Amino acid sequence: MVSVYEREFEFKRSDFEFIRDLIGERTGIVLSDHKIDMVYGRLSRRLRQLGLRKFSDYLGMLKNSDQELIEFTNALTTNLTSFFREPHHFEYLKGTALPALLKHKANSRIRIWSAGCSTGEEPYTIAMTVKETMGVHSGTDVKILATDLDSNVVARAKAGVYSIDKVNGVDQKRQQKFFRKGRGTDHNGQMKVAAELQNMITFKQLNLMHDWPMQGPFDVIFCRNVVIYFNKETQRELFDRYADILADDGYLFVGHSESLHKVTDRFKLIGKTIYHKQR
């Protein structure tokens, strides 16, 4: 007998399996059975917006609409982030990685990639850290590429506008230096990232499982809390591609619950979830 979840919309086991296979093929994300409730909850919003009553009707739409495939992918992408999340990474970037790069880079050019940038808190935190580190090296050309699978969050990140509650986790000195308070009724309770940070960052939508248009090399890659959704084979492929596009002795930062152990031998662990590319 086919299992049906007794909820607002008809949702069969076969519907979930179709969704699981489709998101896996498109993004490499692995959805286990305990994600059924999450999938139902997130996609139910799309069914309401589209006026549909059954998941089978929605899945039929996915087969014929490239635009809905984008909305589908956006809906199933997790975007939990904050400024200076996992602060030890930015302490290491400021105290060790950037000084080493500034010392040894002959061409005064540093490139950083935030892969899985979500709503932008991570790349803006990187930009603040760079600004605070540069000092007498202000002439060094530093650029940050920020990418995410979800086109909606990329647009929000590029705008650089956040609620005051979001920015309250940033210390007062940084708030005063790197943010501007909104004025007027429309912008009350909001803060905008300073132009000097926005000018350092290029935001792009990118599926990590597809071809990468950029050539590199990058000196630093942040890929945090992204590969936890991938199986080992997909992780191995992704980290090999990161190694290929990183400069010699480049740095890779991963999430607090992620590890490269038994995934790749192309990186050496040098700190808590911080890796150095092996020559």
Secondary structure as GFF3:
##gff-version 3
##sequence-region A 1 279
A	DSSP	alpha_helix	13	27	.	.	.	ID=ss1
A	DSSP	three_ten_helix	33	35	.	.	.	ID=ss2
A	DSSP	alpha_helix	36	50	.	.	.	ID=ss3
A	DSSP	alpha_helix	55	62	.	.	.	ID=ss4
A	DSSP	alpha_helix	66	75	.	.	.	ID=ss5
A	DSSP	alpha_helix	87	92	.	.	.	ID=ss6
A	DSSP	pi_helix	93	97	.	.	.	ID=ss7
A	DSSP	alpha_helix	98	104	.	.	.	ID=ss8
A	DSSP	beta_strand	109	115	.	.	.	ID=ss9
A	DSSP	alpha_helix	121	134	.	.	.	ID=ss10
A	DSSP	three_ten_helix	135	137	.	.	.	ID=ss11
A	DSSP	beta_strand	141	148	.	.	.	ID=ss12
A	DSSP	alpha_helix	151	159	.	.	.	ID=ss13
A	DSSP	beta_strand	161	163	.	.	.	ID=ss14
A	DSSP	alpha_helix	164	167	.	.	.	ID=ss15
A	DSSP	alpha_helix	172	178	.	.	.	ID=ss16
A	DSSP	beta_strand	179	181	.	.	.	ID=ss17
A	DSSP	three_ten_helix	185	187	.	.	.	ID=ss18
A	DSSP	beta_strand	190	193	.	.	.	ID=ss19
A	DSSP	alpha_helix	195	198	.	.	.	ID=ss20
A	DSSP	beta_strand	201	205	.	.	.	ID=ss21
A	DSSP	beta_strand	218	223	.	.	.	ID=ss22
A	DSSP	three_ten_helix	227	229	.	.	.	ID=ss23
A	DSSP	alpha_helix	232	245	.	.	.	ID=ss24
A	DSSP	beta_strand	246	254	.	.	.	ID=ss25
A	DSSP	beta_strand	267	271	.	.	.	ID=ss26
A	DSSP	beta_strand	274	277	.	.	.	ID=ss27
###
